Amino acid sequence: MVAKINGIQQLGVGVENVHEAWKWYREHFAMDIRMFEEEATAELMLAHTNGKPRRRHAVLALNMQGGGGFEIWQHTGKKPEVCPFEIQLGDLGINIGKIKTENISAAYKKFKKSGLNLLGEVHEDPVGNEHFYLKDIYGNIWEVKHQKQVFRKKEKSVSGGIYGAVIGVKNMEESLKIYQTILEYDKVVYDKTGNFEDFGGIPGGDKEFRRVLLKHSDVKSGAFSPFFGDSVIELVQVLNREPKDIYEGRIWGDPGFIHLCFDINGIDIFREKVKDMGFPFTVDSARAMETFDMGEAAGSFAYIQAPEGTLIEFVETHKIPLLKKIGWYIDIRKRGHHPLPDWMLKMFRFMRVKD
């Protein structure tokens, strides 16, 4: 077996109230497919939770247009601690979640009509792709990016799931080692330095930046790759301001973007690969147990920490639900690692939560 990145599985979003937040993300972003929901203790995350097991409530929510999901995550054993300052573009860690839309004009009009906090008009990025930014009611910034590829077109929503992230870095060359080599974003779409008009509405966006957009050059072929689709990572380094660490003094799971998670095959091979590169797993469920049960899904997971502090999760999926009502689950290990057929992936829609 070889180690394979199959796409972005989810972006972790720490919140103060998981039920309120998920309802908001269902209403506005159509993240209404419940892949799993569980209350439990995060016992294996000690490296990132001040050495203590932490009670939590988590939901993995998907959008039927495809893309990565939201892992909406709330501390229940302690008070979630919000960031004590307004995050500025270029601060260290995940600054912005990217979600995709096949109709940028319709998405902008819909979100404007809904009264969302839009951070400026529709602009073009350095290679002419249209996008705009908005801030949700929890202070998280989202980039809505034009992207033709959606999984299920027969959807009423104007946007899909996670397309990538904007990550603030301290040293661009050091961080590129992770994103280009370990995560295999080997194609540079642009590498620009200066002041950028499309950043104008973002807090701190008026500064000077080095800005690098990365994508994969290959077509991913994992079990869920047709659903996840393509993805991008945008690294930003602010050049005329000293950036702050977004999670300094706080722990994993506190409000904000807590991690970026990739679906993989070959976790044992990844363990050796990242160790040899100087970024060993900080968390490794496969060392503790054969499979980690999340109630409605199961698999193995591990974390590394990028030079700027971003937590990156790898998940090797073992089991997922397809039709929970009749107890139909699929064991990925028994099928090999080629893409699941579209008709099977489209059955996720039967796990839709309606308000």
C-alpha positions as CSV (number, residue, x, y, z in Angstrom):
1,M,0.0,0.0,0.0
2,V,1.1,3.6,-0.6
3,A,0.2,6.7,1.4
4,K,-2.5,8.7,-0.3
5,I,-4.2,12.1,0.3
6,N,-7.8,11.8,-0.9
7,G,-9.0,15.3,-0.3
8,I,-10.2,17.6,2.6
9,Q,-12.6,15.7,4.8
10,Q,-13.5,18.6,7.0
11,L,-12.6,21.9,8.7
12,G,-12.9,21.9,12.4
13,V,-15.0,24.8,13.8
14,G,-14.9,25.3,17.5
15,V,-18.1,26.9,18.9
16,E,-19.7,27.9,22.2
17,N,-23.0,26.2,21.5
18,V,-23.0,23.3,19.0
19,H,-26.8,23.2,18.5
20,E,-27.1,26.9,17.8
21,A,-24.1,26.9,15.5
22,W,-25.1,23.9,13.5
23,K,-28.6,25.3,13.0
24,W,-27.0,28.6,11.7
25,Y,-24.7,26.6,9.3
26,R,-27.7,24.5,8.1
27,E,-29.8,27.6,7.4
28,H,-27.1,29.7,5.6
29,F,-24.5,27.2,4.3
30,A,-26.7,24.1,3.8
31,M,-24.4,22.0,6.0
32,D,-27.4,19.7,6.7
33,I,-26.1,16.1,6.2
34,R,-25.3,14.5,9.6
35,M,-22.5,12.1,9.1
36,F,-22.0,11.6,12.8
37,E,-22.9,13.3,16.1
38,E,-21.4,12.3,19.4
39,E,-20.9,13.4,22.9
40,A,-17.7,11.9,24.4
41,T,-14.4,12.6,26.0
42,A,-11.4,13.5,23.8
43,E,-8.9,11.3,25.6
44,L,-6.2,11.1,22.9
45,M,-5.7,14.8,22.3
46,L,-3.7,15.5,25.4
47,A,-0.8,17.1,23.4
48,H,-3.2,19.9,22.4
49,T,-5.5,20.1,25.5
50,N,-3.1,21.0,28.2
51,G,-2.6,17.3,29.1
52,K,-6.2,16.8,30.2
53,P,-9.0,14.7,28.7
54,R,-11.8,17.0,27.6
55,R,-15.5,16.4,27.3
56,R,-17.0,17.6,24.0
57,H,-20.0,17.4,21.7
58,A,-19.2,17.1,18.0
59,V,-21.1,17.0,14.7
60,L,-19.7,16.2,11.3
61,A,-21.9,18.0,8.8
62,L,-21.8,17.8,5.0
63,N,-23.3,19.6,2.0
64,M,-24.7,17.6,-0.9
65,Q,-23.0,19.8,-3.4
66,G,-19.8,18.2,-2.1
67,G,-16.6,19.5,-0.7
68,G,-15.3,18.9,2.8
69,G,-17.5,19.0,5.8
70,F,-17.7,21.1,9.0
71,E,-16.7,19.4,12.2
72,I,-18.7,21.6,14.6
73,W,-17.1,21.1,18.0
74,Q,-18.0,22.3,21.5
75,H,-16.2,21.9,24.8
76,T,-18.7,20.6,27.3
77,G,-16.4,20.0,30.3
78,K,-15.2,23.5,30.4
79,K,-16.3,27.0,29.2
80,P,-15.2,27.5,25.6
81,E,-12.6,30.3,25.6
82,V,-13.0,32.8,22.7
83,C,-10.0,34.5,21.1
84,P,-9.4,37.7,23.2
85,F,-8.5,39.8,20.2
86,E,-9.9,40.4,16.7
87,I,-8.0,38.1,14.4
88,Q,-6.2,40.0,11.6
89,L,-5.3,38.6,8.3
90,G,-1.9,36.9,8.5
91,D,-2.2,35.9,12.2
92,L,-0.8,32.5,12.7
93,G,-3.1,29.6,12.0
94,I,-6.3,29.1,10.0
95,N,-7.7,32.6,9.2
96,I,-10.5,31.8,6.7
97,G,-12.5,28.8,5.6
98,K,-13.0,28.5,1.8
99,I,-16.4,27.2,0.6
100,K,-17.3,26.7,-3.0
101,T,-20.1,27.9,-5.2
102,E,-20.8,27.3,-8.9
103,N,-22.7,30.6,-9.1
104,I,-20.9,33.4,-7.4
105,S,-23.5,36.0,-8.3
106,A,-26.4,33.9,-6.9
107,A,-24.5,33.2,-3.7
108,Y,-23.6,36.9,-3.1
109,K,-27.3,38.0,-3.7
110,K,-28.6,35.2,-1.4
111,F,-26.3,36.0,1.5
112,K,-26.9,39.7,1.1
113,K,-30.6,39.2,1.1
114,S,-30.2,37.1,4.2
115,G,-28.5,40.0,6.0
116,L,-25.2,38.3,6.4
117,N,-22.1,40.3,7.2
118,L,-20.5,40.6,3.8
119,L,-16.9,42.0,3.8
120,G,-17.0,43.9,0.5
121,E,-18.1,43.1,-3.0
122,V,-17.3,40.3,-5.4
123,H,-13.6,40.6,-6.4
124,E,-11.1,38.7,-8.5
125,D,-8.1,37.0,-7.0
126,P,-4.6,37.4,-8.6
127,V,-5.5,35.0,-11.4
128,G,-9.0,36.3,-12.1
129,N,-11.2,33.9,-10.1
130,E,-14.2,35.5,-8.5
131,H,-14.8,35.4,-4.8
132,F,-16.0,37.3,-1.8
133,Y,-15.7,37.2,2.0
134,L,-18.2,37.2,4.8
135,K,-18.1,37.0,8.6
136,D,-20.5,34.6,10.4
137,I,-22.2,35.5,13.7
138,Y,-19.4,33.8,15.6
139,G,-16.7,36.0,14.1
140,N,-15.3,33.4,11.7
141,I,-14.5,34.6,8.2
142,W,-15.5,32.6,5.1
143,E,-14.4,33.0,1.5
144,V,-17.0,32.0,-1.0
145,K,-15.1,31.0,-4.1
146,H,-16.3,30.3,-7.6
147,Q,-15.7,26.6,-8.5
148,K,-17.4,24.7,-11.3
149,Q,-17.1,21.3,-9.8
150,V,-20.1,20.3,-7.5
151,F,-21.1,16.8,-6.6
152,R,-24.9,16.9,-6.7
153,K,-26.4,19.7,-8.8
154,K,-30.0,19.0,-7.9
155,E,-29.7,21.1,-4.7
156,K,-31.3,24.4,-3.8
157,S,-28.4,25.7,-1.9
158,V,-26.2,28.4,-3.5
159,S,-22.9,27.1,-2.0
160,G,-21.2,23.8,-1.3
161,G,-18.8,22.5,1.3
162,I,-15.2,23.2,2.2
163,Y,-12.9,24.0,-0.8
164,G,-9.8,24.9,1.3
165,A,-8.5,27.4,3.8
166,V,-6.5,30.6,4.1
167,I,-3.6,30.0,6.6
168,G,-1.4,32.7,8.2
169,V,2.2,31.7,8.4
170,K,5.3,33.2,10.0
171,N,7.9,31.9,7.5
172,M,6.5,31.0,4.1
173,E,9.4,28.7,3.1
174,E,9.2,26.7,6.3
175,S,5.4,26.3,6.0
176,L,5.6,25.3,2.3
177,K,7.5,22.2,3.3
178,I,4.3,20.8,5.0
179,Y,1.7,21.9,2.4
180,Q,3.7,21.1,-0.7
181,T,5.4,17.9,0.4
182,I,3.3,16.2,3.1
183,L,-0.1,17.4,1.8
184,E,1.0,17.2,-1.8
185,Y,-0.2,20.6,-2.9
186,D,2.5,20.6,-5.5
187,K,1.2,23.1,-8.0
188,V,1.7,26.8,-7.4
189,V,-1.3,28.7,-8.8
190,Y,0.2,32.1,-7.8
191,D,2.9,33.5,-5.6
192,K,2.4,37.3,-5.3
193,T,3.7,40.0,-3.0
194,G,2.1,43.3,-2.4
195,N,-1.2,45.0,-1.3
196,F,-4.3,43.3,-2.6
197,E,-7.6,45.0,-3.4
198,D,-9.6,41.8,-2.7
199,F,-8.3,41.7,0.9
200,G,-9.6,45.2,1.5
201,G,-12.7,44.3,3.5
202,I,-10.9,41.7,5.8
203,P,-9.6,42.9,9.2
204,G,-5.9,43.6,8.7
205,G,-6.3,43.1,4.9
206,D,-4.7,46.5,4.1
207,K,-1.2,45.4,5.0
208,E,1.4,44.0,2.7
209,F,1.5,40.2,2.1
210,R,3.2,37.4,0.4
211,R,0.3,35.3,-0.9
212,V,0.7,31.7,-2.2
213,L,-2.1,29.6,-3.6
214,L,-1.5,25.9,-3.9
215,K,-3.5,23.0,-5.5
216,H,-3.0,19.4,-6.3
217,S,-1.8,18.5,-9.8
218,D,-3.3,15.0,-9.8
219,V,-6.9,13.7,-9.6
220,K,-7.6,12.1,-6.3
221,S,-9.0,8.5,-6.3
222,G,-9.9,7.6,-2.7
223,A,-13.3,6.2,-1.7
224,F,-14.8,9.7,-1.1
225,S,-12.7,11.7,-3.5
226,P,-15.6,12.3,-6.0
227,F,-17.6,13.9,-3.1
228,F,-14.7,16.0,-1.7
229,G,-13.6,17.2,-5.1
230,D,-10.6,19.5,-5.7
231,S,-9.2,21.7,-3.0
232,V,-6.7,24.6,-2.5
233,I,-4.6,26.0,0.3
234,E,-3.7,29.7,0.4
235,L,-0.8,30.7,2.6
236,V,-0.5,34.4,3.6
237,Q,2.5,36.0,5.3
238,V,2.0,39.6,6.5
239,L,5.2,41.5,5.9
240,N,4.7,44.8,7.8
241,R,3.1,43.7,11.0
242,E,4.1,41.2,13.7
243,P,1.4,38.4,13.6
244,K,-0.2,36.9,16.7
245,D,-0.8,33.3,17.4
246,I,-4.5,32.7,17.1
247,Y,-4.6,30.0,19.8
248,E,-2.0,31.3,22.2
249,G,-3.2,30.7,25.7
250,R,-6.1,28.6,24.4
251,I,-6.5,24.9,23.6
252,W,-7.7,22.8,20.7
253,G,-11.5,22.9,20.5
254,D,-11.9,26.5,21.7
255,P,-13.9,28.7,19.4
256,G,-12.5,29.4,15.9
257,F,-11.0,27.2,13.2
258,I,-9.4,24.4,15.2
259,H,-7.9,22.1,12.5
260,L,-7.9,21.1,8.9
261,C,-8.6,17.4,8.3
262,F,-7.5,15.2,5.3
263,D,-9.0,11.9,4.3
264,I,-6.1,9.5,3.7
265,N,-5.1,5.9,3.0
266,G,-2.0,4.3,4.6
267,I,-1.8,5.9,8.1
268,D,1.1,3.6,9.0
269,I,3.1,4.9,6.0
270,F,2.2,8.5,6.8
271,R,3.5,8.0,10.3
272,E,7.0,7.2,9.0
273,K,6.8,9.9,6.2
274,V,6.1,12.8,8.6
275,K,8.5,11.5,11.2
276,D,11.3,11.4,8.6
277,M,10.5,15.0,7.7
278,G,10.7,16.2,11.2
279,F,6.9,16.5,11.9
280,P,6.0,13.4,13.9
281,F,2.4,12.6,14.9
282,T,1.5,14.5,18.0
283,V,-1.7,12.4,18.3
284,D,-2.0,8.9,17.0
285,S,-5.1,6.8,17.6
286,A,-3.8,3.8,15.7
287,R,-1.1,3.4,18.3
288,A,-3.8,3.2,21.0
289,M,-6.4,1.0,19.3
290,E,-7.1,-0.7,16.0
291,T,-10.1,1.5,15.2
292,F,-11.5,4.6,16.8
293,D,-15.3,4.4,17.2
294,M,-17.2,7.6,16.8
295,G,-20.6,6.1,17.3
296,E,-21.9,6.2,13.7
297,A,-18.5,6.1,12.0
298,A,-15.1,4.7,12.8
299,G,-11.5,4.9,11.6
300,S,-8.0,5.9,12.7
301,F,-6.8,9.5,13.1
302,A,-3.6,11.4,13.7
303,Y,-2.3,15.0,14.0
304,I,0.7,16.9,13.1
305,Q,1.5,20.6,13.8
306,A,2.7,22.8,11.0
307,P,5.5,25.4,11.7
308,E,3.0,28.3,12.1
309,G,1.0,26.2,14.6
310,T,-1.9,24.9,12.4
311,L,-3.1,21.5,13.5
312,I,-3.5,19.1,10.6
313,E,-5.5,15.9,11.0
314,F,-5.3,12.8,9.0
315,V,-8.3,10.3,9.0
316,E,-8.2,6.8,7.6
317,T,-11.9,5.9,7.4
318,H,-13.0,2.4,8.3
319,K,-16.8,2.6,8.5
320,I,-19.5,5.1,7.6
321,P,-23.3,5.0,7.7
322,L,-25.3,5.0,4.4
323,L,-28.8,4.3,5.6
324,K,-28.9,4.6,9.4
325,K,-32.6,3.7,9.6
326,I,-32.0,0.2,8.4
327,G,-28.5,-0.1,9.8
328,W,-26.7,-0.1,6.5
329,Y,-23.1,0.7,7.1
330,I,-20.2,0.3,4.7
331,D,-16.8,-1.0,5.7
332,I,-14.2,0.8,3.5
333,R,-11.5,-1.7,4.3
334,K,-13.4,-4.5,2.6
335,R,-13.9,-2.6,-0.6
336,G,-10.3,-1.4,-1.3
337,H,-9.6,2.3,-1.8
338,H,-11.0,3.1,-5.2
339,P,-13.8,5.7,-5.5
340,L,-17.3,4.7,-4.3
341,P,-19.9,4.9,-7.0
342,D,-21.8,8.2,-7.2
343,W,-25.2,6.5,-6.5
344,M,-23.8,5.3,-3.2
345,L,-22.4,8.7,-2.2
346,K,-25.6,10.4,-3.2
347,M,-27.3,8.3,-0.4
348,F,-25.8,10.7,2.1
349,R,-28.8,12.9,1.3
350,F,-31.0,10.6,3.3
351,M,-29.1,11.7,6.4
352,R,-30.3,15.3,5.9
353,V,-31.5,17.2,9.0
354,K,-34.5,19.3,8.4
355,D,-35.5,22.3,10.5
